[in-house]
Amino acid sequence: MTTSSLALSLFFHILATVVWVGGLLLTVLLVWPEVRRVLENQPSLYRLLSRWRQRFAPISNLALATLVVTGLIQMSLDEYYEGFMSFENEWSRVMLAKHIAIVLMALVGLVLQYSVVPALERASLLVERGKGDPQAWAKLRRREVRLTWLSVSLGLLVLGLSAWAAAL
């Protein structure tokens, strides 16, 4: 692979990391607290959070796909890479831990995207129309928040493991 190709791969890898982990951090540290503070107990709260999820999900999915492709390319070119399922050096063991964290992060994302969010969307529609249970919505919302924080924590772990691997 040429230097230009590797640089392009690294650029897209870093960009996807910024989008995925940065988007999660932005959501939990800025968007959710302020939206809740301003729109607490208003129907527009449900619509706004729903729209936020609908906009972020495809972007984060594309970022994850980009991370997988560019990460595999970069890993296979690394001087410490000794082959599939070979963990003879520290770099390989750090990369294993990183990949486990990434898989866990992706699983959390799948649970959110295909279980919690659809239930939350249904509950939001019902509450907006005065037919739902706000307590049920709040319970689902707490689950979404906990899982998103878990995803953020795993994302920060991935960044830390990336730094560790790069320092070797």
N, C-alpha and C positions, 0 to 999 in steps of 0.2 A: 504494500500500500504506500502511495506517495505521501510526502509530508503534507501536501495540500489536502489530500483526502482524509488523512488522520486529523488534521486541524478542523476540517469541516465536521467530521464525526464528533470531535470534542465540543465544538461550538453547539451543535444540536443537542448533545448530551447535557451540557450545562444549561442551555435554554430550557430543555424539558424539565430539568431538576428545579429550576427557578419557577416554572409554571406550576408544577405539581406540588412541591413542598412549600414554595412561596405562596401559592394560592390557598393552601390549607392554613398556613400561618396567618395570612391576611384575613381569612374567614373567621378564625377563632379569636384572634386578638383585636380585630378592628370592626369587621362587619357585624357579626352577631351581637356583641355587647351594645353597640350604638343603635342598631336596628331595634333591638329589644327595648332599650331605654326610651327611644323616641316613639315607638309604635306599640308599646305594651297594651294588650287587651283591645287592640283595634283590628278589624277585619283585614286591613291592608297589610298587617304583619304577615298573615298567612300567604297572601299573594306574593309579597316581596320575597319571602324565603323560598317559596316554590319557584319563582322565576330565577332566583340566584342559583338554585340547585340545577335547574334545566340548562342554564348557561355554562355552569362550571363542569358538569359531568362529561360532555363530549370533549372539552378542552383537556381535562385531566386524563381521560382515556387515551387521547392522542399523545399526550406527554408520556404516559406509561409505555405505550407501544414504541415510541421513539427511544425511551430509555432502554428498553429491552434490546432493540436492534443495535443501537450505537454502543451499548455496554458490552454486548457479546463480541462485537467487532474489536473494541478496544482491549477487552480481556484477552482475546486470542492473540493479539499482537504484543502483549506485555511480555517482557523478558523473563518474568517470574512464573508465567503460566506454563505448567508442566503437563497439561492434558486434562481431559475430562475425568472427574472424580479422583484427582491426584492432589493430596493435601500434605505434601512432604515439606513444604516451607511455610514460614509465617505468613507470607503474602497470600498463599492459597487458603490458609485457615481463616484469615481476616475476610477474604472474598467469600468464603463459604458463609460466615456469619452475616455478611452484608446481604448475600442472596437470600438467606433465610428471613432476614428482616424485610426484604423487598417482597418476598412471597407472602409473608404475614400481612404486610401493608396492602398488597393487592387483594388478599382475602377479605380484609376489613372493608376495603372499598367495594367489593362485590356484595358483601352483606348489606352495606349501606345502600348501594345502588339498586339492588334487586329485592330487598326485603323491607328495610326500614323506610326508605324514601317512598316507595309506593303506598305503604300503609299510612305514612305521614301525609301524603298528598290526598288520599281518600279522607282521612280525618280532618284535614284542613278544609276541604270542600264542604264537608258536613257542618263543621263549626261555622264557616262563613255564612252558610244558609240557615243557621239557627237550628239545625237538626242533629248536630253532633255533640259529643261530650268533650268539653274543653280539658277535662282531666286526662282523658285518653290521649288527646293531642299532646298535652304536656308530658305525659309519660313517654310517648314516642319521641318527642323532641329531646328529652333528657338522654334517651338511648342514642339518638343521632349525635348529640354533643359528646357523649362519652366515647363513642366509636371514632368520631372525628379527632378528638384529642389523642386517642390511642394511635391513630394514623399519623398525626403530627409527631408524636413521640418516636414512633418507628422511623419516620422520615428523618428526624434529627439523628437517630442512631445510625441510619444509612449514611448520612453526611459525615458523621464522626468516623465510621468505619472506612469511608472513602478517603478521608484525610489520613487515617492511619496507614492504609495500603499505599497511598501516594508517598508517604514519608519513608517507606522501607526502601 
